[in-house]
């Protein structure tokens, strides 16, 4: 095997990356989707709010309200 006298190293070709193709939703559109979502019912107090049994404010009152007073 013979050793070449000079070595040519060239930079690689620039690749074309794929885009995600997603668009950003506006505030009004996000609000409409949030409104359409069905809320979960808390099994502790029965309300359909942004909490569940673990994070229910009624549960906190039961445990911490009676011991602090």
OpenMM code with the backbone's topology and positions (N, CA, C; nanometers):
from openmm import Vec3, app, unit

residues = "UNK UNK UNK UNK UNK UNK UNK UNK UNK UNK UNK UNK UNK UNK UNK UNK UNK UNK UNK UNK UNK UNK UNK UNK UNK UNK UNK UNK UNK UNK UNK UNK UNK UNK UNK UNK UNK UNK UNK UNK UNK UNK UNK UNK UNK UNK UNK UNK UNK UNK UNK UNK UNK UNK UNK UNK UNK UNK UNK UNK UNK UNK UNK UNK UNK UNK UNK UNK UNK".split()
positions = [
    Vec3(0.0840, -0.1167, 0.0000),
    Vec3(0.0000, 0.0000, 0.0000),
    Vec3(0.0891, 0.1239, 0.0000),
    Vec3(0.0512, 0.2219, -0.0804),
    Vec3(0.1334, 0.3431, -0.0892),
    Vec3(0.0704, 0.4565, -0.0099),
    Vec3(0.1513, 0.5459, 0.0431),
    Vec3(0.1053, 0.6606, 0.1206),
    Vec3(0.0865, 0.7771, 0.0239),
    Vec3(-0.0330, 0.8419, 0.0262),
    Vec3(-0.0545, 0.9555, -0.0642),
    Vec3(0.0323, 1.0739, -0.0235),
    Vec3(0.0716, 1.1543, -0.1233),
    Vec3(0.1584, 1.2697, -0.0957),
    Vec3(0.0821, 1.3851, -0.0309),
    Vec3(-0.0467, 1.4035, -0.0628),
    Vec3(-0.1270, 1.5095, 0.0007),
    Vec3(-0.2672, 1.4556, 0.0273),
    Vec3(-0.3282, 1.5087, 0.1321),
    Vec3(-0.4630, 1.4649, 0.1703),
    Vec3(-0.5557, 1.5843, 0.1567),
    Vec3(-0.6609, 1.5690, 0.0770),
    Vec3(-0.7612, 1.6751, 0.0605),
    Vec3(-0.8778, 1.6477, 0.1551),
    Vec3(-0.9014, 1.7425, 0.2459),
    Vec3(-1.0148, 1.7330, 0.3378),
    Vec3(-1.1045, 1.8521, 0.3097),
    Vec3(-1.2295, 1.8227, 0.2752),
    Vec3(-1.3257, 1.9288, 0.2433),
    Vec3(-1.4337, 1.9318, 0.3513),
    Vec3(-1.4927, 2.0509, 0.3743),
    Vec3(-1.6029, 2.0578, 0.4716),
    Vec3(-1.7250, 1.9827, 0.4174),
    Vec3(-1.8067, 1.9268, 0.5055),
    Vec3(-1.9241, 1.8515, 0.4595),
    Vec3(-2.0287, 1.9437, 0.3978),
    Vec3(-2.1132, 1.8873, 0.3142),
    Vec3(-2.2226, 1.9639, 0.2546),
    Vec3(-2.3213, 2.0036, 0.3642),
    Vec3(-2.3819, 2.1202, 0.3507),
    Vec3(-2.4790, 2.1683, 0.4489),
    Vec3(-2.6074, 2.0883, 0.4313),
    Vec3(-2.6549, 2.0293, 0.5404),
    Vec3(-2.7757, 1.9469, 0.5319),
    Vec3(-2.8992, 2.0334, 0.5522),
    Vec3(-3.0074, 1.9882, 0.4973),
    Vec3(-3.1354, 2.0578, 0.5130),
    Vec3(-3.2150, 1.9838, 0.6193),
    Vec3(-3.2322, 2.0459, 0.7350),
    Vec3(-3.3053, 1.9809, 0.8433),
    Vec3(-3.4548, 1.9954, 0.8201),
    Vec3(-3.5273, 1.9008, 0.8697),
    Vec3(-3.6729, 1.9042, 0.8546),
    Vec3(-3.7329, 1.9938, 0.9618),
    Vec3(-3.8313, 2.0702, 0.9256),
    Vec3(-3.9011, 2.1545, 1.0220),
    Vec3(-4.0146, 2.0784, 1.0861),
    Vec3(-4.0623, 2.1278, 1.1976),
    Vec3(-4.1695, 2.0577, 1.2671),
    Vec3(-4.3037, 2.0792, 1.1983),
    Vec3(-4.3232, 2.1941, 1.1345),
    Vec3(-4.4482, 2.2196, 1.0647),
    Vec3(-4.5618, 2.2607, 1.1567),
    Vec3(-4.5354, 2.2747, 1.2855),
    Vec3(-4.6411, 2.3150, 1.3784),
    Vec3(-4.6524, 2.4663, 1.3822),
    Vec3(-4.7734, 2.5119, 1.4038),
    Vec3(-4.7917, 2.6553, 1.4194),
    Vec3(-4.8233, 2.6843, 1.5661),
    Vec3(-4.7934, 2.8039, 1.6089),
    Vec3(-4.8209, 2.8439, 1.7462),
    Vec3(-4.9654, 2.8909, 1.7565),
    Vec3(-5.0335, 2.8464, 1.8599),
    Vec3(-5.1727, 2.8856, 1.8800),
    Vec3(-5.1785, 3.0172, 1.9552),
    Vec3(-5.2754, 3.0985, 1.9206),
    Vec3(-5.2945, 3.2271, 1.9861),
    Vec3(-5.3623, 3.2120, 2.1203),
    Vec3(-5.3657, 3.3189, 2.1963),
    Vec3(-5.4250, 3.3169, 2.3302),
    Vec3(-5.5723, 3.2835, 2.3278),
    Vec3(-5.6444, 3.3367, 2.2295),
    Vec3(-5.7882, 3.3118, 2.2191),
    Vec3(-5.8145, 3.1643, 2.1877),
    Vec3(-5.7334, 3.1091, 2.1008),
    Vec3(-5.7493, 2.9690, 2.0627),
    Vec3(-5.7188, 2.8762, 2.1804),
    Vec3(-5.6149, 2.9088, 2.2577),
    Vec3(-5.5812, 2.8292, 2.3765),
    Vec3(-5.6915, 2.8379, 2.4808),
    Vec3(-5.7502, 2.9559, 2.4958),
    Vec3(-5.8577, 2.9746, 2.5935),
    Vec3(-5.9812, 2.8934, 2.5547),
    Vec3(-6.0087, 2.8876, 2.4247),
    Vec3(-6.1243, 2.8107, 2.3774),
    Vec3(-6.1037, 2.6611, 2.4049),
    Vec3(-5.9828, 2.6114, 2.3831),
    Vec3(-5.9543, 2.4696, 2.4097),
    Vec3(-5.9638, 2.4387, 2.5582),
    Vec3(-5.9159, 2.5295, 2.6414),
    Vec3(-5.9194, 2.5092, 2.7870),
    Vec3(-6.0639, 2.5059, 2.8352),
    Vec3(-6.1480, 2.5880, 2.7738),
    Vec3(-6.2883, 2.5937, 2.8137),
    Vec3(-6.3617, 2.4660, 2.7740),
    Vec3(-6.3232, 2.4073, 2.6600),
    Vec3(-6.3895, 2.2871, 2.6115),
    Vec3(-6.3492, 2.1615, 2.6891),
    Vec3(-6.2346, 2.1646, 2.7571),
    Vec3(-6.1889, 2.0472, 2.8313),
    Vec3(-6.2863, 2.0145, 2.9439),
    Vec3(-6.3091, 1.8856, 2.9641),
    Vec3(-6.3956, 1.8436, 3.0726),
    Vec3(-6.3135, 1.8378, 3.2008),
    Vec3(-6.3587, 1.9058, 3.3021),
    Vec3(-6.2876, 1.9105, 3.4295),
    Vec3(-6.3113, 1.7817, 3.5083),
    Vec3(-6.2124, 1.7441, 3.5861),
    Vec3(-6.2278, 1.6279, 3.6726),
    Vec3(-6.3005, 1.6699, 3.7991),
    Vec3(-6.3752, 1.5775, 3.8543),
    Vec3(-6.4499, 1.6049, 3.9764),
    Vec3(-6.3666, 1.5616, 4.0968),
    Vec3(-6.3572, 1.6490, 4.1951),
    Vec3(-6.2865, 1.6165, 4.3187),
    Vec3(-6.3748, 1.5216, 4.3989),
    Vec3(-6.3188, 1.4092, 4.4417),
    Vec3(-6.3985, 1.3119, 4.5168),
    Vec3(-6.4172, 1.3540, 4.6628),
    Vec3(-6.3437, 1.4546, 4.7060),
    Vec3(-6.3548, 1.5012, 4.8447),
    Vec3(-6.4715, 1.5989, 4.8601),
    Vec3(-6.4751, 1.7008, 4.7737),
    Vec3(-6.5789, 1.8033, 4.7884),
    Vec3(-6.6820, 1.7989, 4.6767),
    Vec3(-6.6548, 1.7244, 4.5681),
    Vec3(-6.7515, 1.7099, 4.4596),
    Vec3(-6.7534, 1.8241, 4.3604),
    Vec3(-6.6598, 1.9181, 4.3712),
    Vec3(-6.6561, 2.0321, 4.2794),
    Vec3(-6.5736, 1.9980, 4.1564),
    Vec3(-6.6078, 2.0618, 4.0454),
    Vec3(-6.5315, 2.0443, 3.9217),
    Vec3(-6.4410, 2.1655, 3.9053),
    Vec3(-6.3340, 2.1651, 3.9753),
    Vec3(-6.2384, 2.2754, 3.9713),
    Vec3(-6.1007, 2.2218, 3.9366),
    Vec3(-6.0000, 2.3052, 3.9516),
    Vec3(-5.8635, 2.2666, 3.9165),
    Vec3(-5.7922, 2.2008, 4.0339),
    Vec3(-5.8580, 2.1054, 4.0977),
    Vec3(-5.7919, 2.0300, 4.2039),
    Vec3(-5.8521, 1.8899, 4.2100),
    Vec3(-5.7847, 1.8018, 4.2825),
    Vec3(-5.8342, 1.6669, 4.3051),
    Vec3(-5.8337, 1.6407, 4.4559),
    Vec3(-5.8546, 1.5172, 4.4957),
    Vec3(-5.8639, 1.4858, 4.6390),
    Vec3(-5.7347, 1.5188, 4.7129),
    Vec3(-5.6182, 1.4967, 4.6470),
    Vec3(-5.4906, 1.5223, 4.7143),
    Vec3(-5.4676, 1.6713, 4.7384),
    Vec3(-5.5143, 1.7559, 4.6473),
    Vec3(-5.4875, 1.8995, 4.6607),
    Vec3(-5.6137, 1.9782, 4.6951),
    Vec3(-5.7120, 1.9133, 4.7495),
    Vec3(-5.8391, 1.9781, 4.7819),
    Vec3(-5.8215, 2.0766, 4.8977),
    Vec3(-5.8711, 2.1996, 4.8824),
    Vec3(-5.8602, 2.2959, 4.9921),
    Vec3(-5.9416, 2.2537, 5.1152),
    Vec3(-6.0470, 2.1775, 5.0930),
    Vec3(-6.1293, 2.1290, 5.2047),
    Vec3(-6.0496, 2.0315, 5.2917),
    Vec3(-5.9665, 1.9506, 5.2295),
    Vec3(-5.8832, 1.8550, 5.3015),
    Vec3(-5.7804, 1.9280, 5.3878),
    Vec3(-5.7240, 2.0351, 5.3325),
    Vec3(-5.6267, 2.1139, 5.4082),
    Vec3(-5.6915, 2.1777, 5.5305),
    Vec3(-5.8156, 2.2243, 5.5137),
    Vec3(-5.8875, 2.2847, 5.6267),
    Vec3(-5.9135, 2.1822, 5.7363),
    Vec3(-5.9458, 2.0595, 5.6950),
    Vec3(-5.9757, 1.9551, 5.7933),
    Vec3(-5.8540, 1.9208, 5.8777),
    Vec3(-5.7388, 1.9090, 5.8137),
    Vec3(-5.6174, 1.8685, 5.8872),
    Vec3(-5.5504, 1.9854, 5.9575),
    Vec3(-5.5319, 2.0954, 5.8881),
    Vec3(-5.4530, 2.2050, 5.9429),
    Vec3(-5.5380, 2.3084, 6.0162),
    Vec3(-5.6649, 2.3163, 5.9816),
    Vec3(-5.7526, 2.4160, 6.0455),
    Vec3(-5.7787, 2.3848, 6.1919),
    Vec3(-5.8008, 2.2578, 6.2243),
    Vec3(-5.8338, 2.2209, 6.3613),
    Vec3(-5.7091, 2.2186, 6.4514),
    Vec3(-5.5915, 2.1886, 6.3959),
    Vec3(-5.4716, 2.1788, 6.4797),
    Vec3(-5.4088, 2.3140, 6.5067),
    Vec3(-5.4339, 2.4118, 6.4195),
    Vec3(-5.3748, 2.5445, 6.4389),
    Vec3(-5.4522, 2.6283, 6.5390),
    Vec3(-5.5810, 2.6003, 6.5578),
    Vec3(-5.6618, 2.6844, 6.6473),
    Vec3(-5.6690, 2.6322, 6.7846),
] * unit.nanometer
topology = app.Topology()
chain = topology.addChain("A")
for resn in residues:
    res = topology.addResidue(resn, chain)
    for name in ("N", "CA", "C"):
        topology.addAtom(name, app.Element.getBySymbol(name[0]), res)
